[in-house]
Amino acid sequence: MIDPDAKIAVQSELRAGETLLWASKPQIFPVNKVALMMTIWTFVWTLIVLGMLSVFFITTQDSSTPAPFLLIPTLMVFAGIGLFLLCLKSLIAPSHQVYAVTDQRGIIISPFLGYRTASLDRTSLLNSERTGFRLNSTLRFGPKPSMMGLGMYQIHLNQFYNIKNAHEVEALIHKTFASKG
């Protein structure tokens, strides 16, 4: 149950005396529907704003348009590009994550565009929800993250996305941590 590639990535995160019980990576590219829809929307929005800006430049080329009037459409283009890149990151990042369960905690490593590691304690691990198919499922731990504000563009490190045999991993977690209460 320990993927050799994932074991190499997790090895440096293990604490002294910690035993690795399971490690894996996503089996197939995990698609977050919200991130996908936001990526498509920001791409379309940026194209529309670019189109409007080009029409604005064409129609005002002969006149003496003051520079401050060009500032707002230009800022809208940069905002669109920035939002598109944030959404793209939240769409791609989970495919690079590495997951592990030890005798002390759960570990999620996200090395995509900045290395981040999350440790999941016993309480979080025992509060799990499994979604997806029997062979490739996602295990979410703790409460569902809020989608309000800029939080929707963050990669929340509380899920094992599209892991193989998630029901067995969930059973291993409950066997390991339910008795330690």
C-alpha positions as CSV (number, residue, x, y, z in Angstrom):
1,M,0.0,0.0,0.0
2,I,3.0,2.3,-0.1
3,D,3.8,3.8,-3.5
4,P,7.6,3.9,-4.0
5,D,7.6,7.4,-5.6
6,A,5.3,8.8,-2.9
7,K,7.5,7.2,-0.2
8,I,10.5,9.1,-1.4
9,A,8.6,12.4,-1.3
10,V,7.3,11.7,2.2
11,Q,10.5,10.4,3.7
12,S,11.9,13.9,4.5
13,E,8.6,14.9,6.2
14,L,8.6,12.1,8.7
15,R,9.3,12.9,12.4
16,A,11.6,10.9,14.6
17,G,10.0,7.6,15.5
18,E,7.1,8.0,13.0
19,T,6.2,4.9,11.0
20,L,4.8,5.2,7.5
21,L,1.7,3.1,7.0
22,W,0.5,4.3,3.6
23,A,1.6,6.7,0.9
24,S,0.3,7.5,-2.6
25,K,-0.4,10.1,-5.3
26,P,-3.6,10.9,-7.2
27,Q,-4.3,8.0,-9.6
28,I,-5.9,10.2,-12.3
29,F,-5.9,13.9,-12.8
30,P,-8.2,15.2,-10.1
31,V,-10.7,17.7,-11.5
32,N,-12.3,20.1,-9.1
33,K,-15.5,21.2,-10.8
34,V,-15.5,24.7,-9.1
35,A,-11.9,25.3,-10.1
36,L,-12.6,24.1,-13.7
37,M,-15.7,26.4,-14.0
38,M,-13.8,29.4,-12.5
39,T,-10.8,28.8,-14.9
40,I,-13.1,28.7,-17.9
41,W,-15.0,31.8,-16.7
42,T,-11.9,33.9,-16.0
43,F,-10.5,32.8,-19.4
44,V,-13.6,33.9,-21.2
45,W,-13.9,37.1,-19.1
46,T,-10.3,38.0,-19.9
47,L,-10.9,37.4,-23.7
48,I,-14.0,39.7,-23.6
49,V,-12.1,42.4,-21.7
50,L,-9.2,42.1,-24.2
51,G,-11.7,42.4,-27.1
52,M,-13.3,45.5,-25.5
53,L,-9.9,47.0,-24.9
54,S,-8.8,46.5,-28.5
55,V,-12.1,48.0,-29.8
56,F,-11.5,50.9,-27.4
57,F,-8.0,51.4,-28.8
58,I,-9.2,51.3,-32.4
59,T,-12.0,53.7,-31.9
60,T,-10.0,56.2,-29.9
61,Q,-6.8,56.1,-32.0
62,D,-7.6,59.2,-33.9
63,S,-8.9,61.2,-31.0
64,S,-6.8,62.5,-28.1
65,T,-8.0,60.2,-25.4
66,P,-6.5,61.0,-22.0
67,A,-4.3,58.3,-20.5
68,P,-6.3,57.9,-17.3
69,F,-9.2,56.5,-19.4
70,L,-7.0,53.7,-20.6
71,L,-6.0,52.7,-17.0
72,I,-9.3,51.1,-16.0
73,P,-9.6,48.7,-19.0
74,T,-5.9,47.8,-18.7
75,L,-6.3,47.0,-15.0
76,M,-9.3,44.8,-15.9
77,V,-7.2,42.9,-18.3
78,F,-4.4,42.4,-15.7
79,A,-7.1,41.4,-13.1
80,G,-8.5,38.8,-15.5
81,I,-5.1,37.4,-16.3
82,G,-4.3,37.2,-12.5
83,L,-7.6,35.5,-11.7
84,F,-7.1,33.1,-14.6
85,L,-3.7,32.1,-13.3
86,L,-5.0,31.6,-9.7
87,C,-7.8,29.4,-11.0
88,L,-5.4,27.5,-13.2
89,K,-3.1,26.8,-10.2
90,S,-6.1,25.6,-8.1
91,L,-7.0,23.3,-11.0
92,I,-3.6,21.8,-11.6
93,A,-2.0,21.7,-8.1
94,P,-3.9,18.7,-6.7
95,S,-2.5,16.5,-9.4
96,H,1.1,17.0,-8.0
97,Q,0.2,16.3,-4.4
98,V,1.5,13.4,-2.3
99,Y,-0.4,11.8,0.5
100,A,0.6,9.7,3.5
101,V,-0.7,8.2,6.7
102,T,1.6,7.4,9.5
103,D,1.0,6.0,13.0
104,Q,0.8,9.6,14.3
105,R,-0.9,11.8,11.5
106,G,-1.9,12.3,7.9
107,I,0.4,14.2,5.6
108,I,-0.4,16.1,2.4
109,I,2.5,17.6,0.4
110,S,1.7,20.1,-2.3
111,P,5.0,20.9,-4.2
112,F,3.3,22.8,-7.1
113,L,4.4,26.5,-7.3
114,G,5.6,26.6,-3.7
115,Y,6.1,23.7,-1.4
116,R,3.4,23.3,1.2
117,T,2.9,20.5,3.8
118,A,-0.1,19.9,5.9
119,S,-0.4,17.6,8.9
120,L,-3.8,16.2,9.7
121,D,-4.4,15.2,13.3
122,R,-6.4,12.3,14.7
123,T,-9.6,14.3,15.0
124,S,-9.5,15.5,11.4
125,L,-8.6,12.1,10.0
126,L,-11.5,10.4,11.8
127,N,-13.9,13.1,10.4
128,S,-13.7,11.8,6.8
129,E,-16.0,11.8,3.9
130,R,-15.4,9.6,0.8
131,T,-16.7,10.6,-2.6
132,G,-16.2,9.1,-6.1
133,F,-16.0,5.6,-7.4
134,R,-14.8,2.5,-5.5
135,L,-11.4,2.3,-7.2
136,N,-10.6,6.0,-7.4
137,S,-12.1,8.1,-4.7
138,T,-11.4,11.3,-2.8
139,L,-11.2,11.4,1.0
140,R,-12.0,14.7,2.6
141,F,-11.0,15.3,6.2
142,G,-12.6,17.8,8.6
143,P,-15.2,20.4,7.6
144,K,-15.7,21.4,3.9
145,P,-13.7,24.5,3.2
146,S,-15.6,27.8,2.7
147,M,-16.0,29.0,-0.9
148,M,-16.4,32.7,0.1
149,G,-14.1,35.4,-0.9
150,L,-10.6,34.7,-2.1
151,G,-10.7,31.4,-0.2
152,M,-12.1,29.8,-3.3
153,Y,-8.8,30.3,-5.1
154,Q,-6.7,28.6,-2.4
155,I,-5.7,25.0,-2.6
156,H,-7.1,23.4,0.6
157,L,-4.8,20.7,1.9
158,N,-7.5,18.5,3.6
159,Q,-8.2,16.0,0.9
160,F,-6.6,12.9,-0.6
161,Y,-7.7,13.4,-4.3
162,N,-8.5,10.4,-6.5
163,I,-6.6,7.8,-4.5
164,K,-6.7,4.1,-5.3
165,N,-8.8,2.0,-2.9
166,A,-9.9,4.9,-0.7
167,H,-12.2,2.6,1.3
168,E,-9.1,0.6,2.4
169,V,-7.2,3.8,3.3
170,E,-10.2,5.0,5.3
171,A,-10.4,1.6,7.1
172,L,-6.7,1.9,7.9
173,I,-7.1,5.4,9.3
174,H,-10.0,4.3,11.5
175,K,-8.2,1.1,12.6
176,T,-5.1,3.2,13.5
177,F,-6.7,6.3,15.1
178,A,-10.0,5.2,16.6
179,S,-8.4,3.1,19.3
180,K,-6.1,6.0,20.3
181,G,-9.0,8.1,21.7
